[in-house]
Amino acid sequence: MFDLLPIFSRVMGVFLVMGVGAFARRKDWLTRDADASLARLTANVLLPALFIDRILTGQPFESIAVAWVPPAIGLVTTIFGLLLAFFLARRIGPRFGLESDGSQRAFALSAGICNYGYIPLPLAQHFYPDAEISLILHNVGVDLALWSVGVWIIAGGKESSTRRAILSPPMIAVVVAIALKQMGAQSSIPAPILQMTRALGDCTIPLGLVLSGAIIVDFINQVRWRSSAGTVIAACGYRLLIMPAIMLGTATLLSLSLEVRQVIVLQAAMPAAVFPIVLARLYDKDTTTALRVILSTGLAGIITIPLWLYAGRLWLLGD
């Protein structure tokens, strides 16, 4: 039986790694000056290495068409989540304290996209190892949605950065790895190179979680929780209740492989992603609203992630 205790235990383990990052920041062992370089190292070196290692050493794809089902689902579900959040923020946002254009756009971006990397990846490695490659491919679609529709929302409909996502090192790594896999060329790659990608890839999740914890703790004291009850309720209701129900309910109507269903269960359970803070600041929107969404769903996620993983396994996977 897949009971709740192992899920809670594993989820707490992930959040404890983030707690180490927060503690290191408080002790000034991980300084803000190091954030940018560590983020670039993770995005441009470690993540591509992780993707190359998992794809080349994983099970072969049935076909290229099958390989691109997860990215298509990631793209569609993320665009839907972003647009629905933006629509709701415009229509009923003022009732929940989202009165300005900037706060509504920040809410839509933050609540519309889930944490699709550093939290679900270690959970996939533990609970659904066969779905790890599908999750990686799924995240390609999420990135495309983020840098197109997501940036369009936060920038006020004036800009899109899809080209940045397409030409990013993780995206290039996925495409190259899939091509090598389909050609059967992975057996020709020297063992030291595969050992290198495995070693670098294994560093990705711990470093990403530590860095996320350090960044989050920087902003905790900036949030006025008493005056943000409406935004917190709206964020948790949308990201942790409405979207999981929509994603799991829709998936039951589709003919999907077991691995893709497992990915949907993982993604449905996730709180808001951390990166929208960066975009909200970059485009001079309401960073405080983004912080409220991310921190409230992240804290509530300690409880809701295990519950949704359990419910999703019963609902979608039939266990």
Sequence and secondary structure as in RCSB ss.txt:
>XXXX:A:sequence
MFDLLPIFSRVMGVFLVMGVGAFARRKDWLTRDADASLARLTANVLLPALFIDRILTGQPFESIAVAWVPPAIGL
VTTIFGLLLAFFLARRIGPRFGLESDGSQRAFALSAGICNYGYIPLPLAQHFYPDAEISLILHNVGVDLALWSVG
VWIIAGGKESSTRRAILSPPMIAVVVAIALKQMGAQSSIPAPILQMTRALGDCTIPLGLVLSGAIIVDFINQVRW
RSSAGTVIAACGYRLLIMPAIMLGTATLLSLSLEVRQVIVLQAAMPAAVFPIVLARLYDKDTTTALRVILSTGLA
GIITIPLWLYAGRLWLLGD
>XXXX:A:secstr
   HHHHHHHHHHHHHHHHHHHHHHHTTSS GGGHHHHHHHIIIIIHHHHHHHHHHHS   S HHHHTHHHHHHH
HHHHHHHHHHHHHHHHHGGGGT  SHHHHHHHHHHHHSB  STTHHHHHHHH GGGHHHHHHHHHHHHHHIIIII
HHHHTTSS   HHHHHTSHHHHHHHHHHHHHHHTGGGGS HHHHHHHHHHHHHHHHHHHHHHHHHHHHHGGG  S
GGGHHHHHHHHHIIIIIHHHHHHHHHTTS   HHHHHHHHHHHT  B STHHHHHHHTT  HHHHHHHHHHHHHH
HHHHHHHHHHHHHHHTS  
